[in-house]
Amino acid sequence: MQRSEIMDQIRKILISVLNHENFEMTESLSATDTDGWDSLTHMMIVSEVEKTYGIAFKLKELNKMRNVGDLIDLVVSKI
């Protein structure tokens, strides 16, 4: 699966969870850049990504995640 396909899917998840698309989807996008992306919505995003790809993240992996690029790297490593 291509990084661009994963990014497109994560964008759909972000739009769904955050209820808006007022952000520029880049690998450097992070919670601090995005309205409504707080700790609760972060866990909802992670949960949706896990469900979408049939994977599970470890707490250690989640703690290292700083932006969408890190999330994509994690997804790629698990599928």
C-alpha positions in Angstrom: 0.0 0.0 0.0 1.3 3.4 -1.0 1.9 6.2 1.6 -0.4 8.5 -0.4 -3.2 5.9 -0.1 -2.7 5.7 3.7 -2.6 9.5 3.9 -5.9 9.8 2.0 -7.5 7.3 4.4 -6.1 9.1 7.5 -7.5 12.4 6.1 -10.9 10.8 5.8 -10.6 9.6 9.4 -9.6 13.1 10.6 -12.5 14.7 8.8 -14.9 12.2 10.3 -13.6 12.5 13.9 -13.0 16.2 13.9 -16.1 17.1 12.0 -14.3 19.5 9.7 -11.6 19.7 7.1 -10.1 23.0 8.0 -6.5 21.7 7.8 -3.9 21.1 5.2 -3.1 17.4 5.1 0.7 17.0 5.3 3.0 14.5 7.0 4.0 17.3 9.4 0.4 17.9 10.5 0.0 17.5 14.3 -2.7 18.0 16.9 -1.3 21.4 17.8 -2.0 22.5 14.2 -5.6 21.4 14.1 -8.7 22.7 15.8 -10.5 20.1 17.9 -7.6 17.6 17.9 -7.3 17.1 21.6 -6.4 14.0 23.7 -9.9 12.5 23.4 -10.2 13.0 19.6 -6.6 11.7 19.3 -7.6 8.4 20.8 -10.6 8.3 18.6 -8.4 8.8 15.5 -5.9 6.1 16.7 -8.8 3.7 17.3 -10.3 4.4 13.8 -6.9 3.8 12.2 -6.4 0.6 14.1 -9.9 -0.6 13.0 -9.4 0.5 9.4 -6.2 -1.4 9.0 -6.8 -4.3 11.4 -3.7 -3.4 13.5 -3.0 -2.5 17.1 -0.5 0.0 18.3 1.6 -0.3 21.5 1.6 2.5 24.0 5.3 3.0 23.4 4.6 3.5 19.7 1.9 6.0 20.4 4.1 8.0 22.8 6.7 8.4 20.0 4.1 9.7 17.5 4.5 13.4 16.8 2.6 14.0 13.5 0.7 12.4 10.6 4.0 11.2 9.0 4.8 9.2 12.2 1.4 7.7 12.1 1.8 6.7 8.5 5.2 5.2 9.3 3.5 3.1 12.1 0.8 1.9 9.8 3.3 1.0 7.1 5.3 -1.0 9.6 2.3 -3.0 10.7 0.6 -3.9 7.4 
